[in-house]
């Protein structure tokens, strides 16, 4: 069965990875467009496809268009392509933003195309990592009903899994993804910074903490977040936590506040796990509130 021809607008990490991976799955590539011709050529040359800085030159000949630009310019790029006749009836136009609805490429609808969002629930440090991480990832799909079956097929061809969400749920969906990914990075930077205060380098701190992080993620994968919770909050160990807060006062007000607010939330997790009772939770809450700004 022949695959639809694709065009990619935006030759960053996600767009480049999608073009390369889908090409390997038999999707013909009409071309790659980017504001930088060098970026477009880097991917297009590997695919033996046209490269351009004018998206309409490659989108008009595609069945499926991926707009993989930064979120802030998606709508503007779609409007520009539509104004230049780059969309046509029967096309499906996707963007890959997790935060925005399919309406960001709604300009394509004026030309008879369908609009949808196809967001990989994954993080990408570079193109190589994007290609390695996309297979097996989940994708959130949202948009015109007629576009969603094709979106599901594309995800399956990428070796991924998908679920559909409503447009109004995208901000909350994206916030959760940021917590799980971006804020994990911040927490690791927080933790390694504390280790550096007693002589370890950031690199040494990371190497020391990484097995703990991997073990925790493995525990979560086996029993779920609440049951994977260990440590002083899960044990109701107030004196240990008071010692933490005393030490963090010498680190900084922001660090103390962050630790305390994370602790307050973790008390709720421990209650859900059932490892502490309401009276113990109240005592821990009182300890953590002392550290909040």
N, C-alpha and C positions, 0 to 999 in steps of 0.2 A: 504494500500500500504506500503510495507516494506521500511524502510529508510536505506541509506547507512551506513556502519560501519565506524566510525571515529577513528583517532588516533591524539593525541595532543602532540607536541614536544615543551616543554617550559611551565612549570607549574607556571607561574606568574599570575598576575591579570586577563589578558585577556584570556589566554589559559585555566585557571581553570574555569572561568565563562562560556566560550564557551562549555567546556566539560560537566559541570553540567547542563547548560540550555538545550543543545541539547539532552542530555540523557533523560531529562524530556519530551522532545518532541518525544521520541521513537527512537533516533539514538543509535544503539549499540556502545559501546566504546571498541575498540580493545586494548587500553592501553594508558598510560600517561608516557612520558619520560621527564626527566629533568637532568641537570648536578648535581643537588642535589637529592639524592634518597628520602630524607625526604620530599622535596617539591612534588615530584612525588607521593609518598605514601599518602600524605595529601589529595590529590584529588582522586587518584585511589581507595583508601580504601573506600571512600564514594560511589564510583561508582561500587565497587566490580569488579574492572578491574586490569590488571597487571600494575605494576610500574617498571621502569627501568632507568638506566643511559645510555643505549645503544639504541638510537632511532630506529634503523633498526629492533630491536626485535618486536616492535609494529607496525611500519609503514607498514611492508610487508604484514600484514594481514588486512589492512584497505582499504576501498574504497576511503576515503577522508582523507587527511593528512593536519593538520593545524600546520604550523611552527610559533610559537608565541614567539620566542626568541627576545632579544633586536636586533634592526635593524642592528647593526654593525656585528653581527655574523650569520645573516640569510643565506647568500650565502655560508659561510663556513660549516654550519650545513647541508645544502642541498647537498653540494658536498660530505660530509662525508657519508651521508645516501646513496647517489647514489653509491659511491665507495664500500659500503658494501652490495649492493644488496637490499637496503630497499625500492626501488620504483619498480613499475611494470606497464605494459601496462594496460590502462583502468582506472588508478587512476586519481584523481584530487588533486593537491597539492597547498594549499593556504598559503600565508603568510598574516599577518595582519598589515603590516607597511603602514602608510599613505604617507611616503616620497618616497618609492622605488617602482619600477615597478615589474611586475611579473617575470622579468628576474632574480630577486634575487633567485628564486627557479627554474631557468631554467635548472639546472642540472637534474631535474626530467624528462625532455623531452627526454634525452638520453635513458631512460628506457621505453619510450612510454607513459609516464604520461602527463597530461595537467597541465599547470602552470597558476596561477592567484593570484591576490591580493584581499583581502576582508577586508577593513578597516572600523571599527566602528567610526563614527564621534561623539566621546564621550570621556569624561575623567573619569578615574577610580582611586579613592583614595585607594581602597582595593577590595578584591574579592567580599565581600558582596555588596559594592556599585556598582561594575561592573555588578553584576547580577541584581541589581535594575535598573541600568541606560540603559542597553542594549535594553530591550524591548521598542519600540517606537523611537529608534534612527535611524538615516540614516546611510547607509553604502555605501562607494564608491567601485565600482567593476571595475577591469581592468585585462586584460590578454587574454589567448587563447579563441577564440569565443566559442569553444565547452564546456568550463568550466563555462561560465557565466549563462546559465539557471539554473544549479545546485546552483550556488552562490546565485541567486535570490530566489530560493526555501528555501535555508538555512536561508536567511535573513527574509523571510516571516514567517518561523517557529519560528524564534526568536522574532517575533512581531515587526520587523523593516521595514523600507522602504529603497530602494536602487536606485542608479543612476550609470551609467557607465561613465568612463572618459578615455581619451587616456593616454598612458604611459608618454608622454612628458608634460602632464599637472599636473602630480602628485606633483612636487615641489611647484608650485603655489597653488595648492589645499591645500597642507599641511601647507604652510605659512599662508594661510587664517585661517585655523583651529587653528594654534598657536596664532594668533592675537586674535581670539574670545575667546579662553580658557586660554592659558598660560599668555598672556599679561594682561588679565582681572585680574588674580591673582596678577600680579606685580602692576597694577594700584591700586588695593585695598590695597596692602601693602604700596604703596606710600601715599594714602589718609589717612590711619590709622596712619601712621607715622607723618603726619602733625598734626593730632588731638592730638597725644601724646605730642606735644610740648607745649600745654596749659593745661596739667594736666590729660587728660584721659589716661587710659591704652589702650594697643592694643585691648584687648578684649572689653572694653567699647566703643572704637572707632568703632569697627566692628559692635557691636550691634546697635549703633546709625546710622551708614551708611547703614546697610543691608536693612531696609525698603525702603530707597531711591533707592537702586540698584534694588530691586524687582519691585518697581513702574516703574522705567525706562524700565526694561525688559518687563513689562506688556504693557507699552505704545508702545514700539517697535513692540510687537506682534500684536497690534491692528492697527497701522497706518504705520508701516515701519520706518526704521532709520531716514531719513531726516525729516519727519513730527513729529517725536518724540523728536527732538532736542529742548531743552529749555535753559534758562540761558542767561548770558550776551553776548555771541557771537551771539546767535540767535536774540537778541534784538539790536545788534550793540552798546552795552554799553561800549565804550572805557574807560571812567574813572574808572569803576569797575575793568576792566582787568588791567589797569595800577597799581591799588592798589594791585592786586594779585601779579604782577611781583615784585613790591617793597618789599612785604612781603617775597617772595620766594628768594630774593637776600640774605636774612639773613639765609636761610635754607641751600643752597648749590648750586654750579654752575650746577651740573648734574640735580638736581631737577628743577631749573629754565629753563634749556635748554629743558628738557623733556616736561614741561608744555607748553612752547612756541611753540615747534614743533607740539604738539597735537593741540594747538590753531590754528596754520596755517592750518592744515588739516580741523579743525572744521569750519573755515571760508568758506571753499569750500562746506561743508555740508549745512551751513546756506544759501549760495547762491542758492544751489539746492532746498532747501526748499522754497526760495523766501521771507524769512523774512528780508533780508537785500539786498541793491542794490550794484552795482559795486563800487560806490563811498564810501559807508560805509565799504565794504569789503577791499578796499585799505587802509583805515585808520586803520582797525584792523590788517591787514598784517604788517603795519609799526610798530604798537605797539609790536606785537609778535616777529618781527625780531630783535628788540632791546634786547630780552632775549635769543636769540640763540647764542650758542658758535661759 
